[in-house]
Amino acid sequence: MTLLKVSPSGQVYDVELPEVKVTRDQGGGYYVHGQGHFIRFEDLESAERKRQELAVYRTYGGPRP
């Protein structure tokens, strides 16, 4: 069963994607989601920075969800 989250704008996000992804929300802002994460950011730059941080953390021995 896939874990889905819904943003306040009604857009649905898959939280269990194998890779972390950044998606623009139809209500404004961006969501970082996948690998158990569901985090909202106001701007793309901040969202991409978090996505990269999570990717590096996973690559270098972080816990696997």
PDB file of N, CA, C, O and CB in Angstrom:
ATOM      1  N   MET A   1       0.848  -1.176   0.000  1.00  0.00           N
ATOM      2  CA  MET A   1       0.000   0.000   0.000  1.00  0.00           C
ATOM      3  C   MET A   1       0.895   1.241   0.000  1.00  0.00           C
ATOM      4  O   MET A   1       1.836   1.325   0.788  1.00  0.00           O
ATOM      5  CB  MET A   1      -0.965  -0.003   1.226  1.00  0.00           C
ATOM      6  N   THR A   2       0.612   2.185  -0.861  1.00  0.00           N
ATOM      7  CA  THR A   2       1.392   3.410  -1.005  1.00  0.00           C
ATOM      8  C   THR A   2       0.911   4.459  -0.002  1.00  0.00           C
ATOM      9  O   THR A   2      -0.291   4.643   0.192  1.00  0.00           O
ATOM     10  CB  THR A   2       1.293   3.953  -2.450  1.00  0.00           C
ATOM     11  N   LEU A   3       1.867   5.145   0.631  1.00  0.00           N
ATOM     12  CA  LEU A   3       1.532   6.222   1.556  1.00  0.00           C
ATOM     13  C   LEU A   3       1.445   7.524   0.767  1.00  0.00           C
ATOM     14  O   LEU A   3       2.419   7.951   0.147  1.00  0.00           O
ATOM     15  CB  LEU A   3       2.584   6.330   2.707  1.00  0.00           C
ATOM     16  N   LEU A   4       0.271   8.147   0.796  1.00  0.00           N
ATOM     17  CA  LEU A   4       0.037   9.397   0.093  1.00  0.00           C
ATOM     18  C   LEU A   4      -0.254  10.497   1.104  1.00  0.00           C
ATOM     19  O   LEU A   4      -0.850  10.249   2.152  1.00  0.00           O
ATOM     20  CB  LEU A   4      -1.127   9.255  -0.915  1.00  0.00           C
ATOM     21  N   LYS A   5       0.170  11.709   0.782  1.00  0.00           N
ATOM     22  CA  LYS A   5      -0.138  12.897   1.588  1.00  0.00           C
ATOM     23  C   LYS A   5      -0.796  13.908   0.670  1.00  0.00           C
ATOM     24  O   LYS A   5      -0.506  13.959  -0.526  1.00  0.00           O
ATOM     25  CB  LYS A   5       1.152  13.498   2.269  1.00  0.00           C
ATOM     26  N   VAL A   6      -1.689  14.717   1.240  1.00  0.00           N
ATOM     27  CA  VAL A   6      -2.401  15.728   0.476  1.00  0.00           C
ATOM     28  C   VAL A   6      -2.027  17.099   1.017  1.00  0.00           C
ATOM     29  O   VAL A   6      -2.092  17.333   2.224  1.00  0.00           O
ATOM     30  CB  VAL A   6      -3.938  15.504   0.540  1.00  0.00           C
ATOM     31  N   SER A   7      -1.635  18.006   0.127  1.00  0.00           N
ATOM     32  CA  SER A   7      -1.306  19.368   0.528  1.00  0.00           C
ATOM     33  C   SER A   7      -2.593  20.154   0.755  1.00  0.00           C
ATOM     34  O   SER A   7      -3.666  19.705   0.351  1.00  0.00           O
ATOM     35  CB  SER A   7      -0.420  20.060  -0.538  1.00  0.00           C
ATOM     36  N   PRO A   8      -2.505  21.319   1.394  1.00  0.00           N
ATOM     37  CA  PRO A   8      -3.705  22.138   1.596  1.00  0.00           C
ATOM     38  C   PRO A   8      -4.428  22.502   0.292  1.00  0.00           C
ATOM     39  O   PRO A   8      -5.632  22.757   0.299  1.00  0.00           O
ATOM     40  CB  PRO A   8      -3.331  23.404   2.326  1.00  0.00           C
ATOM     41  N   SER A   9      -3.690  22.525  -0.822  1.00  0.00           N
ATOM     42  CA  SER A   9      -4.322  22.858  -2.106  1.00  0.00           C
ATOM     43  C   SER A   9      -5.053  21.660  -2.712  1.00  0.00           C
ATOM     44  O   SER A   9      -5.768  21.803  -3.704  1.00  0.00           O
ATOM     45  CB  SER A   9      -3.271  23.371  -3.092  1.00  0.00           C
ATOM     46  N   GLY A  10      -4.875  20.487  -2.121  1.00  0.00           N
ATOM     47  CA  GLY A  10      -5.536  19.289  -2.626  1.00  0.00           C
ATOM     48  C   GLY A  10      -4.671  18.421  -3.515  1.00  0.00           C
ATOM     49  O   GLY A  10      -5.127  17.376  -3.980  1.00  0.00           O
ATOM     50  N   GLN A  11      -3.437  18.824  -3.764  1.00  0.00           N
ATOM     51  CA  GLN A  11      -2.540  18.036  -4.592  1.00  0.00           C
ATOM     52  C   GLN A  11      -2.032  16.843  -3.786  1.00  0.00           C
ATOM     53  O   GLN A  11      -1.714  16.987  -2.606  1.00  0.00           O
ATOM     54  CB  GLN A  11      -1.360  18.900  -5.108  1.00  0.00           C
ATOM     55  N   VAL A  12      -1.952  15.666  -4.413  1.00  0.00           N
ATOM     56  CA  VAL A  12      -1.572  14.425  -3.743  1.00  0.00           C
ATOM     57  C   VAL A  12      -0.116  14.093  -4.066  1.00  0.00           C
ATOM     58  O   VAL A  12       0.329  14.203  -5.209  1.00  0.00           O
ATOM     59  CB  VAL A  12      -2.508  13.258  -4.168  1.00  0.00           C
ATOM     60  N   TYR A  13       0.622  13.678  -3.009  1.00  0.00           N
ATOM     61  CA  TYR A  13       2.038  13.353  -3.147  1.00  0.00           C
ATOM     62  C   TYR A  13       2.313  11.947  -2.633  1.00  0.00           C
ATOM     63  O   TYR A  13       1.776  11.538  -1.603  1.00  0.00           O
ATOM     64  CB  TYR A  13       2.903  14.374  -2.395  1.00  0.00           C
ATOM     65  N   ASP A  14       3.152  11.210  -3.354  1.00  0.00           N
ATOM     66  CA  ASP A  14       3.593   9.885  -2.936  1.00  0.00           C
ATOM     67  C   ASP A  14       4.792  10.061  -2.010  1.00  0.00           C
ATOM     68  O   ASP A  14       5.825  10.588  -2.423  1.00  0.00           O
ATOM     69  CB  ASP A  14       3.952   8.982  -4.170  1.00  0.00           C
ATOM     70  N   VAL A  15       4.657   9.625  -0.772  1.00  0.00           N
ATOM     71  CA  VAL A  15       5.715   9.790   0.225  1.00  0.00           C
ATOM     72  C   VAL A  15       6.683   8.606   0.189  1.00  0.00           C
ATOM     73  O   VAL A  15       7.761   8.682   0.779  1.00  0.00           O
ATOM     74  CB  VAL A  15       5.109   9.939   1.634  1.00  0.00           C
ATOM     75  N   GLU A  16       6.326   7.529  -0.480  1.00  0.00           N
ATOM     76  CA  GLU A  16       7.158   6.335  -0.493  1.00  0.00           C
ATOM     77  C   GLU A  16       7.938   6.137  -1.791  1.00  0.00           C
ATOM     78  O   GLU A  16       8.363   5.019  -2.082  1.00  0.00           O
ATOM     79  CB  GLU A  16       6.307   5.142  -0.246  1.00  0.00           C
ATOM     80  N   LEU A  17       8.132   7.182  -2.566  1.00  0.00           N
ATOM     81  CA  LEU A  17       8.937   7.062  -3.789  1.00  0.00           C
ATOM     82  C   LEU A  17      10.334   6.559  -3.426  1.00  0.00           C
ATOM     83  O   LEU A  17      10.822   6.861  -2.336  1.00  0.00           O
ATOM     84  CB  LEU A  17       9.022   8.433  -4.542  1.00  0.00           C
ATOM     85  N   PRO A  18      10.986   5.807  -4.297  1.00  0.00           N
ATOM     86  CA  PRO A  18      12.336   5.317  -3.991  1.00  0.00           C
ATOM     87  C   PRO A  18      13.385   6.430  -3.955  1.00  0.00           C
ATOM     88  O   PRO A  18      14.420   6.274  -3.307  1.00  0.00           O
ATOM     89  CB  PRO A  18      12.745   4.278  -5.011  1.00  0.00           C
ATOM     90  N   GLU A  19      13.140   7.532  -4.628  1.00  0.00           N
ATOM     91  CA  GLU A  19      14.047   8.677  -4.619  1.00  0.00           C
ATOM     92  C   GLU A  19      13.291   9.909  -4.142  1.00  0.00           C
ATOM     93  O   GLU A  19      12.077  10.009  -4.319  1.00  0.00           O
ATOM     94  CB  GLU A  19      14.659   8.919  -6.028  1.00  0.00           C
ATOM     95  N   VAL A  20      14.016  10.844  -3.535  1.00  0.00           N
ATOM     96  CA  VAL A  20      13.401  12.094  -3.096  1.00  0.00           C
ATOM     97  C   VAL A  20      13.223  12.992  -4.315  1.00  0.00           C
ATOM     98  O   VAL A  20      14.112  13.091  -5.160  1.00  0.00           O
ATOM     99  CB  VAL A  20      14.266  12.800  -1.995  1.00  0.00           C
ATOM    100  N   LYS A  21      12.070  13.642  -4.397  1.00  0.00           N
ATOM    101  CA  LYS A  21      11.697  14.426  -5.564  1.00  0.00           C
ATOM    102  C   LYS A  21      11.169  15.786  -5.110  1.00  0.00           C
ATOM    103  O   LYS A  21      10.620  15.903  -4.014  1.00  0.00           O
ATOM    104  CB  LYS A  21      10.639  13.678  -6.418  1.00  0.00           C
ATOM    105  N   VAL A  22      11.329  16.815  -5.945  1.00  0.00           N
ATOM    106  CA  VAL A  22      10.768  18.138  -5.687  1.00  0.00           C
ATOM    107  C   VAL A  22       9.646  18.371  -6.697  1.00  0.00           C
ATOM    108  O   VAL A  22       9.833  18.200  -7.901  1.00  0.00           O
ATOM    109  CB  VAL A  22      11.868  19.263  -5.784  1.00  0.00           C
ATOM    110  N   THR A  23       8.468  18.766  -6.182  1.00  0.00           N
ATOM    111  CA  THR A  23       7.317  19.011  -7.042  1.00  0.00           C
ATOM    112  C   THR A  23       6.702  20.359  -6.682  1.00  0.00           C
ATOM    113  O   THR A  23       6.526  20.677  -5.507  1.00  0.00           O
ATOM    114  CB  THR A  23       6.268  17.873  -6.908  1.00  0.00           C
ATOM    115  N   ARG A  24       6.380  21.142  -7.701  1.00  0.00           N
ATOM    116  CA  ARG A  24       5.715  22.432  -7.484  1.00  0.00           C
ATOM    117  C   ARG A  24       4.260  22.168  -7.143  1.00  0.00           C
ATOM    118  O   ARG A  24       3.580  21.416  -7.841  1.00  0.00           O
ATOM    119  CB  ARG A  24       5.834  23.360  -8.741  1.00  0.00           C
ATOM    120  N   ASP A  25       3.786  22.779  -6.079  1.00  0.00           N
ATOM    121  CA  ASP A  25       2.403  22.597  -5.646  1.00  0.00           C
ATOM    122  C   ASP A  25       1.503  23.582  -6.383  1.00  0.00           C
ATOM    123  O   ASP A  25       1.882  24.734  -6.595  1.00  0.00           O
ATOM    124  CB  ASP A  25       2.274  22.780  -4.113  1.00  0.00           C
ATOM    125  N   GLN A  26       0.322  23.137  -6.768  1.00  0.00           N
ATOM    126  CA  GLN A  26      -0.603  24.013  -7.488  1.00  0.00           C
ATOM    127  C   GLN A  26      -1.089  25.168  -6.627  1.00  0.00           C
ATOM    128  O   GLN A  26      -1.604  26.152  -7.157  1.00  0.00           O
ATOM    129  CB  GLN A  26      -1.789  23.218  -7.988  1.00  0.00           C
ATOM    130  N   GLY A  27      -0.938  25.070  -5.305  1.00  0.00           N
ATOM    131  CA  GLY A  27      -1.325  26.158  -4.414  1.00  0.00           C
ATOM    132  C   GLY A  27      -0.182  27.100  -4.092  1.00  0.00           C
ATOM    133  O   GLY A  27      -0.350  28.026  -3.299  1.00  0.00           O
ATOM    134  N   GLY A  28       0.975  26.880  -4.691  1.00  0.00           N
ATOM    135  CA  GLY A  28       2.159  27.693  -4.428  1.00  0.00           C
ATOM    136  C   GLY A  28       3.158  26.930  -3.571  1.00  0.00           C
ATOM    137  O   GLY A  28       2.775  26.071  -2.776  1.00  0.00           O
ATOM    138  N   GLY A  29       4.406  27.236  -3.729  1.00  0.00           N
ATOM    139  CA  GLY A  29       5.454  26.555  -2.987  1.00  0.00           C
ATOM    140  C   GLY A  29       5.867  25.256  -3.651  1.00  0.00           C
ATOM    141  O   GLY A  29       5.407  24.921  -4.742  1.00  0.00           O
ATOM    142  N   TYR A  30       6.745  24.532  -2.972  1.00  0.00           N
ATOM    143  CA  TYR A  30       7.300  23.282  -3.487  1.00  0.00           C
ATOM    144  C   TYR A  30       7.323  22.257  -2.362  1.00  0.00           C
ATOM    145  O   TYR A  30       7.500  22.601  -1.194  1.00  0.00           O
ATOM    146  CB  TYR A  30       8.729  23.497  -4.072  1.00  0.00           C
ATOM    147  N   TYR A  31       7.140  20.984  -2.734  1.00  0.00           N
ATOM    148  CA  TYR A  31       7.219  19.908  -1.759  1.00  0.00           C
ATOM    149  C   TYR A  31       8.371  18.983  -2.109  1.00  0.00           C
ATOM    150  O   TYR A  31       8.552  18.599  -3.265  1.00  0.00           O
ATOM    151  CB  TYR A  31       5.896  19.127  -1.695  1.00  0.00           C
ATOM    152  N   VAL A  32       9.151  18.630  -1.086  1.00  0.00           N
ATOM    153  CA  VAL A  32      10.162  17.585  -1.190  1.00  0.00           C
ATOM    154  C   VAL A  32       9.467  16.342  -0.652  1.00  0.00           C
ATOM    155  O   VAL A  32       9.021  16.330   0.495  1.00  0.00           O
ATOM    156  CB  VAL A  32      11.515  17.939  -0.385  1.00  0.00           C
ATOM    157  N   HIS A  33       9.370  15.289  -1.472  1.00  0.00           N
ATOM    158  CA  HIS A  33       8.665  14.081  -1.040  1.00  0.00           C
ATOM    159  C   HIS A  33       9.332  12.845  -1.599  1.00  0.00           C
ATOM    160  O   HIS A  33      10.010  12.886  -2.626  1.00  0.00           O
ATOM    161  CB  HIS A  33       7.198  14.126  -1.470  1.00  0.00           C
ATOM    162  N   GLY A  34       9.122  11.743  -0.895  1.00  0.00           N
ATOM    163  CA  GLY A  34       9.727  10.463  -1.240  1.00  0.00           C
ATOM    164  C   GLY A  34      10.604   9.991  -0.095  1.00  0.00           C
ATOM    165  O   GLY A  34      11.066  10.797   0.713  1.00  0.00           O
ATOM    166  N   GLN A  35      10.836   8.687  -0.024  1.00  0.00           N
ATOM    167  CA  GLN A  35      11.640   8.077   1.035  1.00  0.00           C
ATOM    168  C   GLN A  35      11.144   8.477   2.428  1.00  0.00           C
ATOM    169  O   GLN A  35      11.942   8.637   3.352  1.00  0.00           O
ATOM    170  CB  GLN A  35      13.108   8.472   0.873  1.00  0.00           C
ATOM    171  N   GLY A  36       9.839   8.637   2.572  1.00  0.00           N
ATOM    172  CA  GLY A  36       9.250   8.977   3.858  1.00  0.00           C
ATOM    173  C   GLY A  36       9.195  10.460   4.176  1.00  0.00           C
ATOM    174  O   GLY A  36       8.756  10.835   5.264  1.00  0.00           O
ATOM    175  N   HIS A  37       9.623  11.306   3.266  1.00  0.00           N
ATOM    176  CA  HIS A  37       9.653  12.752   3.499  1.00  0.00           C
ATOM    177  C   HIS A  37       8.474  13.457   2.842  1.00  0.00           C
ATOM    178  O   HIS A  37       8.000  13.051   1.781  1.00  0.00           O
ATOM    179  CB  HIS A  37      10.956  13.341   2.983  1.00  0.00           C
ATOM    180  N   PHE A  38       8.010  14.524   3.495  1.00  0.00           N
ATOM    181  CA  PHE A  38       6.939  15.376   2.963  1.00  0.00           C
ATOM    182  C   PHE A  38       7.147  16.748   3.594  1.00  0.00           C
ATOM    183  O   PHE A  38       6.611  17.038   4.663  1.00  0.00           O
ATOM    184  CB  PHE A  38       5.480  14.789   3.280  1.00  0.00           C
ATOM    185  N   ILE A  39       7.944  17.600   2.911  1.00  0.00           N
ATOM    186  CA  ILE A  39       8.370  18.882   3.477  1.00  0.00           C
ATOM    187  C   ILE A  39       8.044  19.993   2.480  1.00  0.00           C
ATOM    188  O   ILE A  39       8.349  19.879   1.293  1.00  0.00           O
ATOM    189  CB  ILE A  39       9.898  18.870   3.818  1.00  0.00           C
ATOM    190  N   ARG A  40       7.421  21.073   2.973  1.00  0.00           N
ATOM    191  CA  ARG A  40       7.041  22.194   2.114  1.00  0.00           C
ATOM    192  C   ARG A  40       8.073  23.318   2.193  1.00  0.00           C
ATOM    193  O   ARG A  40       8.595  23.628   3.264  1.00  0.00           O
ATOM    194  CB  ARG A  40       5.653  22.722   2.506  1.00  0.00           C
ATOM    195  N   PHE A  41       8.353  23.918   1.045  1.00  0.00           N
ATOM    196  CA  PHE A  41       9.256  25.065   0.946  1.00  0.00           C
ATOM    197  C   PHE A  41       8.592  26.143   0.102  1.00  0.00           C
ATOM    198  O   PHE A  41       7.805  25.851  -0.799  1.00  0.00           O
ATOM    199  CB  PHE A  41      10.629  24.651   0.334  1.00  0.00           C
ATOM    200  N   GLU A  42       8.917  27.378   0.403  1.00  0.00           N
ATOM    201  CA  GLU A  42       8.373  28.507  -0.349  1.00  0.00           C
ATOM    202  C   GLU A  42       9.020  28.654  -1.725  1.00  0.00           C
ATOM    203  O   GLU A  42       8.363  29.058  -2.684  1.00  0.00           O
ATOM    204  CB  GLU A  42       8.556  29.789   0.440  1.00  0.00           C
ATOM    205  N   ASP A  43      10.324  28.323  -1.821  1.00  0.00           N
ATOM    206  CA  ASP A  43      11.032  28.544  -3.086  1.00  0.00           C
ATOM    207  C   ASP A  43      11.752  27.281  -3.549  1.00  0.00           C
ATOM    208  O   ASP A  43      12.097  26.407  -2.753  1.00  0.00           O
ATOM    209  CB  ASP A  43      12.036  29.694  -2.941  1.00  0.00           C
ATOM    210  N   LEU A  44      11.965  27.214  -4.850  1.00  0.00           N
ATOM    211  CA  LEU A  44      12.595  26.049  -5.476  1.00  0.00           C
ATOM    212  C   LEU A  44      14.026  25.849  -4.982  1.00  0.00           C
ATOM    213  O   LEU A  44      14.447  24.712  -4.768  1.00  0.00           O
ATOM    214  CB  LEU A  44      12.586  26.198  -6.997  1.00  0.00           C
ATOM    215  N   GLU A  45      14.768  26.917  -4.801  1.00  0.00           N
ATOM    216  CA  GLU A  45      16.164  26.814  -4.373  1.00  0.00           C
ATOM    217  C   GLU A  45      16.283  26.084  -3.027  1.00  0.00           C
ATOM    218  O   GLU A  45      17.123  25.197  -2.875  1.00  0.00           O
ATOM    219  CB  GLU A  45      16.791  28.215  -4.269  1.00  0.00           C
ATOM    220  N   SER A  46      15.456  26.451  -2.068  1.00  0.00           N
ATOM    221  CA  SER A  46      15.482  25.801  -0.755  1.00  0.00           C
ATOM    222  C   SER A  46      15.068  24.335  -0.848  1.00  0.00           C
ATOM    223  O   SER A  46      15.651  23.473  -0.190  1.00  0.00           O
ATOM    224  CB  SER A  46      14.562  26.541   0.220  1.00  0.00           C
ATOM    225  N   ALA A  47      14.064  24.062  -1.667  1.00  0.00           N
ATOM    226  CA  ALA A  47      13.594  22.688  -1.844  1.00  0.00           C
ATOM    227  C   ALA A  47      14.683  21.823  -2.479  1.00  0.00           C
ATOM    228  O   ALA A  47      14.916  20.698  -2.037  1.00  0.00           O
ATOM    229  CB  ALA A  47      12.319  22.661  -2.710  1.00  0.00           C
ATOM    230  N   GLU A  48      15.344  22.337  -3.505  1.00  0.00           N
ATOM    231  CA  GLU A  48      16.423  21.581  -4.161  1.00  0.00           C
ATOM    232  C   GLU A  48      17.600  21.348  -3.212  1.00  0.00           C
ATOM    233  O   GLU A  48      18.208  20.278  -3.218  1.00  0.00           O
ATOM    234  CB  GLU A  48      16.906  22.324  -5.418  1.00  0.00           C
ATOM    235  N   ARG A  49      17.910  22.342  -2.411  1.00  0.00           N
ATOM    236  CA  ARG A  49      19.000  22.202  -1.444  1.00  0.00           C
ATOM    237  C   ARG A  49      18.683  21.068  -0.451  1.00  0.00           C
ATOM    238  O   ARG A  49      19.561  20.269  -0.125  1.00  0.00           O
ATOM    239  CB  ARG A  49      19.232  23.545  -0.685  1.00  0.00           C
ATOM    240  N   LYS A  50      17.447  20.999   0.021  1.00  0.00           N
ATOM    241  CA  LYS A  50      17.046  19.939   0.951  1.00  0.00           C
ATOM    242  C   LYS A  50      17.060  18.586   0.260  1.00  0.00           C
ATOM    243  O   LYS A  50      17.492  17.596   0.852  1.00  0.00           O
ATOM    244  CB  LYS A  50      15.650  20.222   1.527  1.00  0.00           C
ATOM    245  N   ARG A  51      16.595  18.525  -0.988  1.00  0.00           N
ATOM    246  CA  ARG A  51      16.609  17.261  -1.732  1.00  0.00           C
ATOM    247  C   ARG A  51      18.029  16.732  -1.869  1.00  0.00           C
ATOM    248  O   ARG A  51      18.272  15.540  -1.683  1.00  0.00           O
ATOM    249  CB  ARG A  51      15.977  17.444  -3.121  1.00  0.00           C
ATOM    250  N   GLN A  52      18.963  17.615  -2.194  1.00  0.00           N
ATOM    251  CA  GLN A  52      20.359  17.217  -2.327  1.00  0.00           C
ATOM    252  C   GLN A  52      20.941  16.768  -0.993  1.00  0.00           C
ATOM    253  O   GLN A  52      21.689  15.793  -0.930  1.00  0.00           O
ATOM    254  CB  GLN A  52      21.180  18.364  -2.893  1.00  0.00           C
ATOM    255  N   GLU A  53      20.596  17.481   0.065  1.00  0.00           N
ATOM    256  CA  GLU A  53      21.062  17.119   1.400  1.00  0.00           C
ATOM    257  C   GLU A  53      20.578  15.706   1.776  1.00  0.00           C
ATOM    258  O   GLU A  53      21.346  14.904   2.308  1.00  0.00           O
ATOM    259  CB  GLU A  53      20.569  18.156   2.441  1.00  0.00           C
ATOM    260  N   LEU A  54      19.331  15.418   1.503  1.00  0.00           N
ATOM    261  CA  LEU A  54      18.787  14.096   1.805  1.00  0.00           C
ATOM    262  C   LEU A  54      19.440  13.013   0.950  1.00  0.00           C
ATOM    263  O   LEU A  54      19.680  11.908   1.435  1.00  0.00           O
ATOM    264  CB  LEU A  54      17.275  14.086   1.593  1.00  0.00           C
ATOM    265  N   ALA A  55      19.728  13.314  -0.310  1.00  0.00           N
ATOM    266  CA  ALA A  55      20.380  12.350  -1.196  1.00  0.00           C
ATOM    267  C   ALA A  55      21.788  12.034  -0.704  1.00  0.00           C
ATOM    268  O   ALA A  55      22.201  10.875  -0.716  1.00  0.00           O
ATOM    269  CB  ALA A  55      20.430  12.887  -2.635  1.00  0.00           C
ATOM    270  N   VAL A  56      22.523  13.050  -0.273  1.00  0.00           N
ATOM    271  CA  VAL A  56      23.884  12.843   0.243  1.00  0.00           C
ATOM    272  C   VAL A  56      23.830  12.042   1.535  1.00  0.00           C
ATOM    273  O   VAL A  56      24.626  11.124   1.728  1.00  0.00           O
ATOM    274  CB  VAL A  56      24.601  14.201   0.479  1.00  0.00           C
ATOM    275  N   TYR A  57      22.902  12.378   2.417  1.00  0.00           N
ATOM    276  CA  TYR A  57      22.754  11.668   3.673  1.00  0.00           C
ATOM    277  C   TYR A  57      22.498  10.181   3.428  1.00  0.00           C
ATOM    278  O   TYR A  57      23.096   9.328   4.083  1.00  0.00           O
ATOM    279  CB  TYR A  57      21.617  12.277   4.497  1.00  0.00           C
ATOM    280  N   ARG A  58      21.617   9.877   2.490  1.00  0.00           N
ATOM    281  CA  ARG A  58      21.307   8.480   2.179  1.00  0.00           C
ATOM    282  C   ARG A  58      22.520   7.773   1.565  1.00  0.00           C
ATOM    283  O   ARG A  58      22.800   6.621   1.896  1.00  0.00           O
ATOM    284  CB  ARG A  58      20.101   8.399   1.219  1.00  0.00           C
ATOM    285  N   THR A  59      23.233   8.453   0.681  1.00  0.00           N
ATOM    286  CA  THR A  59      24.396   7.867   0.015  1.00  0.00           C
ATOM    287  C   THR A  59      25.495   7.497   0.996  1.00  0.00           C
ATOM    288  O   THR A  59      26.160   6.474   0.834  1.00  0.00           O
ATOM    289  CB  THR A  59      24.940   8.824  -1.018  1.00  0.00           C
ATOM    290  N   TYR A  60      25.686   8.322   2.004  1.00  0.00           N
ATOM    291  CA  TYR A  60      26.780   8.106   2.937  1.00  0.00           C
ATOM    292  C   TYR A  60      26.344   7.490   4.260  1.00  0.00           C
ATOM    293  O   TYR A  60      26.852   7.856   5.319  1.00  0.00           O
ATOM    294  CB  TYR A  60      27.468   9.395   3.199  1.00  0.00           C
ATOM    295  N   GLY A  61      25.412   6.566   4.195  1.00  0.00           N
ATOM    296  CA  GLY A  61      25.113   5.746   5.349  1.00  0.00           C
ATOM    297  C   GLY A  61      23.961   6.142   6.227  1.00  0.00           C
ATOM    298  O   GLY A  61      23.840   5.641   7.344  1.00  0.00           O
ATOM    299  N   GLY A  62      23.109   7.029   5.756  1.00  0.00           N
ATOM    300  CA  GLY A  62      21.937   7.379   6.545  1.00  0.00           C
ATOM    301  C   GLY A  62      20.986   6.200   6.608  1.00  0.00           C
ATOM    302  O   GLY A  62      21.082   5.271   5.806  1.00  0.00           O
ATOM    303  N   PRO A  63      20.070   6.239   7.560  1.00  0.00           N
ATOM    304  CA  PRO A  63      19.123   5.131   7.683  1.00  0.00           C
ATOM    305  C   PRO A  63      18.212   5.018   6.464  1.00  0.00           C
ATOM    306  O   PRO A  63      17.847   6.023   5.853  1.00  0.00           O
ATOM    307  CB  PRO A  63      18.282   5.301   8.939  1.00  0.00           C
ATOM    308  N   ARG A  64      17.863   3.825   6.131  1.00  0.00           N
ATOM    309  CA  ARG A  64      16.960   3.570   5.009  1.00  0.00           C
ATOM    310  C   ARG A  64      15.543   3.460   5.559  1.00  0.00           C
ATOM    311  O   ARG A  64      15.296   2.685   6.483  1.00  0.00           O
ATOM    312  CB  ARG A  64      17.366   2.270   4.227  1.00  0.00           C
ATOM    313  N   PRO A  65      14.615   4.225   4.999  1.00  0.00           N
ATOM    314  CA  PRO A  65      13.228   4.111   5.475  1.00  0.00           C
ATOM    315  C   PRO A  65      12.638   2.764   5.119  1.00  0.00           C
ATOM    316  O   PRO A  65      11.481   2.493   5.440  1.00  0.00           O
ATOM    317  CB  PRO A  65      12.361   5.225   4.888  1.00  0.00           C
TER     318      PRO A  65
END
